[in-house]
Amino acid sequence: MVRPRWQGVKPRTIQLLWNRWDQALALIAALNLIWVIFDVTYIPLRNFWLQRTLYPLPSINLALPLPWLPNITPLYDPLKGIAVHPDTMSYVEHFRRLETTASKQGINSPAARQMRLELVVKNSQLVDENPFISSGNVGALEKLKNRLRARAEMDSAKQAAAHLLSDRYLSKHDWDQEQQFWNNKILPLAETNYSRGIDENGMPIDLSWRIDIPFQILFLLDILVRTIRLKRRFPAIAWRDALLRRWIDLPLLIPFWRLLRVVPVTERLSRAQLLNLEPLRAAVSRGVVAVLALELFEVITLRVLDAMQGIVRSPNLPDRILRLCSHQSVDSSEERELAELLRLWLPLILTQVGPGMRPQLVALFGHALQRNLDGLVLPAPLRELPGVQKAESELSHQLAMGMVDSLLGLSKSAGDQLGQKDQVLEDLGIQTLDRFWEELARTLEQGVVLERSQELLVAFLEEFKRTSMFQLHTQGGVDELITELDGLNFNPKEPDSNPRA
């Protein structure tokens, strides 16, 4: 029966909608992360947003004005509890009134002269009281004093301000240029100062959570939706486990350590195929895996060698050898398993592996027989006659073929017999192997071979441990290992010299 068209389109449409939903949430999460970065850095960068001027090199008096940026401080300052400082604002406003009076009556008028004297007093109060401490912007006051000193070429900022606003100085200098100096160099520094309110908990006021709450509600809704989708896809999974699958989204919901949101945002952008992080992930994982692999291999190797040395040093080594006997085994099935293993492998070696090596065995035995016959069958003078060496070689070859064929025939028949189920043969094989372990243990207990063997084996393992660790550290380490992996992964394969038709 042909499936109706609408039944095939519906799942694809639903999946497409979910993909669009994931992409939209990923973009919203990225937007939230950008806002979080802006919010965290707003206080340290408030002077930049206020003046919209960039100082790339603070040690050099180089300013790059950015007038196209909007002044967002009037909108965002209330969220941070920031208000203009009354002292510095009075300082700035007094100069603005001086400008208005000077433009109407002149800078040397009695009203302007009185306002200049008042400005000198306010400047002295600004230097003495230092209202910039409350905002942590003490450097602005130091810049203000340094610029006053440099303009007046004096050592005191108070005397410099009094000199710059005196009748003698203004009679020799143009007021427009002096006004430009105050507007461009002094007043912007005073405007950077602010006061910040304190809440009931003694912490600075921060109302930015009002912007973050809608994002957090949306992220919580998305996590619940993803949990329901996972539960519908795998009904056997518990709700708790399905919810814990989205543990990576936890930074999106907590109001602190908000910069950690870069992790879930990156994961969402990658899953939504809006950001390709596979090359970065592969590079990082390759380095981490290489380091862990080397460290893990060193630890495992040392543990295994130390365990082997401990077994060899043990005075109970003969007892350990005796435990290899079948009657010493706790599990009775081990005896049957060993017998079954021998029954499988011995016929395989005797009936298939051995006959397959017949040409090599004939050549080996023939060469050995010919060397043994040299000088034994015929004297040396007779061996120099024509055809004697060839006859001797042929004789050796025939004898070798006969011996090998006899041995292979015997091994094949023995393999066929061993391949058959024979309980008596299995018991005899187990008894023979047990007798071997018993005799070996008894021999080691009676003579001085045990101590000498232990010393030699421990020394061998110690030397192997040192050389293996030295080779691991001298083979280049992690960098060379990563280079080798890159060569295996990225080098193009050589073209096949014999391509198939």
N, C-alpha and C positions, 0 to 999 in steps of 0.2 A: 504494500500500500504506500503510495506516495505521500510524503509529509506535506501538509499545506504550507504555503509560502510564509504565512504570518507566524507559524510556529518556529521557523528557522530565523526569522528576523528579530523576534522579541528578545532572545538572550543577547544577541549582538548589540542591540540598542541599549539594553540595560547595562551591559559592560562598558559601552561607550560613555554612558552617563556617569557611571562610577569613575571612569578615568578622568572625565572632565571635573568631577567633584574633587578628586585627589589633586589635580593640577591647580584648581582654584584655591584649595586649602593650602597647598604648598606656596603659592604666590602670596596669600594672605600672611602665612607664617614668615615668609621672607620680609614682607612689609613690616610686620611686627618687630622682627629682629632689627631692621634698620632704625625703627623708632626707638627701640631699647638702647641701641648704641648712641643715638642722638641724646636720649634722656640721661644716660649715664655720664656722658661727656659734656652736658650742657653747662654745668657749673664751672668746670675748668676752662671751657672755651667760651664763656659768656662774653668776654671782652671782644672776641672775634665776631660773634653774632651782633654785638652792639655797634662796633665800629666798622664791621665788614671790611677789614683790612688785614692782609696776611703778611706776617713777618717771617720769611723763610729762614733767615739767618739772624737770630736774636742778638748776636754779638756785633752785627753790622746794622747801622741805621738804614735798613732797606725795607720799604713798605710797598706792598702791592694792593692798591685799593680795588675792591670788588663791589662797585655801586649797584650792579644788577641784582645782587642778593637782597631779599626783603629783610626789613628789620622786624624780627620775630620776638624780640625781647618784651615788648608791651603785652604780647599775647601769652607768652610762656612764663614770664616772671611770676604772675600770680599763682601758677601751679606749684612753684617752688617756694612760695612764701617770700618772694623777693620784693623789696620796696626801695625806693631811692633813699639814700642816707640824708638826713636833714642838714647836716653840716656842709657836706660837699655840694648838695643841691643849692643851699643858700649862697655858697661861694660862686657857683655857676650863674645863678640868677642875678646876683649882684653885678657881675660883670656884664650881663645882658642889659641891665638897666643903665650901666655906665655907657655902653655902646649907644643906647637910644638917646641918652642925654647929650653925648658928644656929637651925635649926628644932627641934633636940633640946635644946641647952644654952643657947640665947640668944646674941644677937649680942655681948653684953658679957662673955661667959664667957672664961676664960683661953685655952682652945683656939681660940675664934673670934678673940680678939684677936691671937694668934700667927699665925693664918692670914691675917688682914687685913694684918699687917706683911709677910708673905711675898708677898702679892698686890701690895703697893706695890713691892716689889723686882722682881717679875716685870714689872710695868708699866714700870718704869724701864728694864729690859733690853729690853723690846719697843720702846721709843722709841729707845734708843741703837743697837741692832743692826739694826732695821728688816728683819725677815724677809720683808716683803712684796715686796722687790725681786725675789726669785727668780720670783715669779708675775706680775710686771709689774703688780701691783695696789697701787702706792704710794699712790694716792688714798685707799684704805681707811684707811691709817694716819693720813693727814692729817685725814680725817673723824673718826676716833676721838679724836685729840688736840683737835680743835676742839670736840667735844661735851663732853669733860672740862673744857676751859677755860670753856666757856659755863655748865656746871653749877656749877662752883666760883667763877666770876667771877674767874679768875686768868689770868696771862699764860703760865705754865709748865704743860705737861701733866703733868709729874712731880709738881710741887707740888699740882696740882689733884687727882690721884688720891690722894696722901697725905692731903689735906684731906678728901676725900669718905669715906675709910675711917678717919678718926681718931675717937677716943672723943668729943672735944668736938662734932664735927659730928653724929655718930649719936645723941648724947644729946639733941639739939634737933630731929632729923628722924626721921620714921618709917622704920624699916628696910624695911617692905614697899614703900613708894614708891621708896626707893633701889634696892631689889632689882629692881623693875620697870624702873627707868632702865637698870641694867646689862644686864638681859636683852633689852630692846627696842632700846637705842641702842648699846651697846658690844660685847657678845658677838657679835651677828650680823656686825659688821665683822671681828672676829677670825676668825670661822668661814669667811669667804670666802677666807682665805689657804690656799695649798696648795703642794706641791712636785711637780715633774714629772720623771720619770725620763728618762735619755738612753740611746739605743741605741748599738750599736757604731760607727755612722757619725757619732756626735756630734750626731745630730738628736733632737728630742723624740720620745718613744715615741708611736706612733699605730698602733693595731691595728684601726682601723675598716675596713681592707681586708677583714677577715674577713666583714664584713656585705656588702661590695660584690661580692665574688667570685661568689656565687650569681647575682646580677643580671647580672653581666658574662657569665657562662656562658650564661644564658638569652638575653641579647641576641645573643651570637655564634651560638647555635643558630637564632634567628629570622632573622639575616642570611643564614645558609646556606640556610635554607628559602626565603626570598625569592629568593635567587639561583637555586635549583633551579626554582622556579616561573617565573621569568623565562626561564630556559634552555628549559624545556618549552614556553613560549608562543612564543618566538622561537628555534628551533633553530639558526639561522645565527649567532647572536651568540656571541662567544667567552666562555669562562668568566671570563677576567680582566675583560672589559668588563661582564659581568653583575654581577660582584662590585663593580666600581667604581661601578655605579649607586647603591649604598648608601653612598657616601662620607659622606653627611650623618650616618650613624650612628657615625662614628668616635669622637666624644666619649663615647659610651656604653661604649667599651672601654678608653679610656686612663685611668690612675689619677691624672692631674694635670689641672689646668684643668677640674675637674669641673663647674663652673657653666656651662660651654659646653653641657652636656646640655640646656639649655633649648631649644636649636635643634632637635635631633632629636625631643625630646618634643613640642614644639609641632607639628612636621610630622606626627608619628604621630597625635596627637589630631585634627588637621585631616583627615588622610586617612581616619581611622576615623569621621569625622562626629560626633565627640564635642565638637568645639569649632569654632565658626564664625569663621574669621579672614578671610573674604573682604572684609568692609568695611575692616578694617585694612590688608590687603594692597592693596586698591584705592586707599586714601588714600595710602599710602606710595609705591606705584608711580606714581601720578599726579604726585606732587610730583617724584620722581626723574626720570621721563620728561620732565616739563616743563622741568626745569633742563637736562638733557642735550640736549634738542631745541634749546633756545635757544643753548646753547654750541656745539653741533655745527653749527647753521645759520650762526652767526657765523663759525666757522672755515672752513667750506666756501665761504661767500660771499667771505671775504677771500682765500682761496687762488685761487679762480676769477678774481676781479678782478685780483689780483696777476699771475697768469699771463697774462691778457689784456693788462695793461699792459706786461709783459715782451715779449710778441709785437709790440705796437705800437711800443715803443721800439727794437726791434731794427733795425739798419741793413740787415739781410738780409730786410726785409719784401717787396721785389719778388721775391726768390728763393722766398720762401714762397708767394707768389701763383702763381709759375710751376709750383710743385710740384702745384698743383691741376689742371694739365693731365693728360689721360689718359695721354700718352706718358711722363710723369714718374712715374707710379704704379708701385710695385713689384709690386702685385698686379694682374694683367691682368683679373681678374674684376670689378674695380671699374668698368671701362668698360662692360661688359655690364650690370651692375646699374643704373648711372645711365641708360643707354639704356632699359632695361626700365621704370624708374620713370617716365621722361618719356612713354613709350608708354602707360602706364596712366593717368597724370593728365591729360595734354593732351586726349585724347578725352573724358574724363569732364567736364572743364570746358567744352569747346566744344560737346558734344552734349547735356548734361543741365543743367549749372549755368547756362549762358548762356540757353537757351530759357526756363528757369524765371524769369528776371529780365526777361522781355519787357515787362510793363506798366510796371515802374519805368524801364527804358531808354527806352521811348516817351515817357513823361512828362518825363524828363530832356532828351532831344533836342528834344522839342517846345518846352519852355520856353526852351532855348538858342536855337533858330531864331527863336522869336517875339521875343526880345530883340534878336537881330541884325537882324530885319526892321523894327524900330521906326525910323521916320524915313528908311528907305532906299527902300522901294517906293512909298509914298504920302506926299505932303506932309502936314503937321500939320493944315491946315484940312479936307482930305478925310477924315482919320481920325475927325473928329467926326461924320460923317454916320452915320445909323442903319444898322446891319448891317455896317459896314465892319470894326469890330473883331472881330465874330463870324466874318466871312469870313476875316479874317487869322489868327485862332486856329485855324479849321478847316483852313486851308491849312498852317499850321505842324504841326498834328497829323498831316495826311496825309503831309507830307514826312518827318516823323519816323518814322511807321510804315513808310514805304517804305525808309528808310535802315536801320532796325533789322532789318526782315525780310530785307533783302539781306545785312546783316552776319551775322545769325544763320544764314541759309541757307548763306553762305559758310563760317562757322565750323563748321556741322554737317557739311558735306561734307568740310571739311578734317579734322574730328575723325574722321569715318569712314575717311578715308584713313590718318590717323595710327594709328588703332586696328588696322589691318592690319599684319601682319608684313612689314616692308620693310627689308632689310639696307642698301640704299643710303641710305634716309632716316635710319636710325640712325647710319650713318657720317657723314653730313652734319651731323646734330645734334651729334655729339661734336666734329667739326672746328670747328663754329661756337662751341661753348662753349670749346674750347681756344684759339681765336683771340681770344676775349673776354679770357681771363686773360692771354694774351701781350701784347695791346695795352695792357691796364691796367697790367701790370708795366713795360712800356717807357715808358709815359707818366709813371709815377711816378718812374722813374729819370732822365728828361731834365729835368724842371722842379723848381721849389722847392715844389711842392705836397706832396711827401712829408714834408718836415720840418714844414711847417705843419700838415698833417693829423695827423702823429704827436703834435704838441703839443696840438692840440685834442682828439684822442681820449683821450690820457692825462689831460688836465684833466677831460674829461667823466667818465671812469671814476673818477677820484679824488673828484670831487664826488658821484658816485653812491654810492661807497663810504662817504663820510662821512654823507650823508643817510640811507642805509639803516641804518647802524649806529646813528645817532642815533634813528631811528624805532623800532628794536628796543628801545633802552633807555628811550625815553619812552613807550612804549605800555603801561607798567604792570609789565612783568616777569612773574615767575613767579606771584605772587599773583593778578594779574588774569587771567592765562591759566588758572589752576586754577578761578577763579570762572566764567570763560566756559565751561570744560568742564563744570562742575557745572550751569550753566544749560542747556547742551545735553543733558545726560544725565538731569536730574531734573525739568525743567520739563514739566508735562503738555502734550500736544499740543492745539492748538485743535480743537474739533469741526468736522467737515466741514459746510460750509454747504449742500452739495447731496448729501445722502446717497443712496446708490444704493438702489433699491427691492429 
